[in-house]
């Protein structure tokens, strides 16, 4: 029998789904206990594992209603992808509920106001994503222009690297070095490989053999 399902998504592992879940649970009809599809992944496209699993269930006819916190939790990659997703739900006779947006899209009726609202939400989500990407790129360029590396700070500074190099020269294995210094083996391995990597210098045209 077709059932209610809920999809919740956050963009990073440091976030949780608690707020979205609570808002959806408050909006659900009394007695309805949906199956939850939850993931922590960026919405660069619609090829997310839990979303794909939800859509497989939709195509099998086992879903009557899809609940989400906001439409951009389902799709944030633009108007075209948003309408494609909604079209697939409609084709499977599924009703979509976007709780925080106050949006209900039913498969059995054409609603011009809802269509316009969906267009506006899809466009806003795409523009917001583009703005975020621009801010990230700007921050990265600023840091690199000031001689600072982008990304998480390294756990291995020059003093630690020097100590690790001495241990390696003394015949210690990577595992022994990692245990002794209380640093993950993979981190030590990356740091030492960068240190030992030969600097590549392009050959000048004088060093190249003459073409015959």
Secondary structure as GFF3:
##gff-version 3
##sequence-region A 1 212
A	DSSP	beta_strand	3	10	.	.	.	ID=ss1
A	DSSP	alpha_helix	18	27	.	.	.	ID=ss2
A	DSSP	beta_strand	35	40	.	.	.	ID=ss3
A	DSSP	alpha_helix	49	59	.	.	.	ID=ss4
A	DSSP	beta_strand	63	68	.	.	.	ID=ss5
A	DSSP	alpha_helix	71	74	.	.	.	ID=ss6
A	DSSP	alpha_helix	79	91	.	.	.	ID=ss7
A	DSSP	beta_strand	95	98	.	.	.	ID=ss8
A	DSSP	beta_strand	103	105	.	.	.	ID=ss9
A	DSSP	alpha_helix	112	145	.	.	.	ID=ss10
A	DSSP	alpha_helix	158	169	.	.	.	ID=ss11
A	DSSP	alpha_helix	174	181	.	.	.	ID=ss12
A	DSSP	alpha_helix	185	196	.	.	.	ID=ss13
A	DSSP	three_ten_helix	205	207	.	.	.	ID=ss14
###
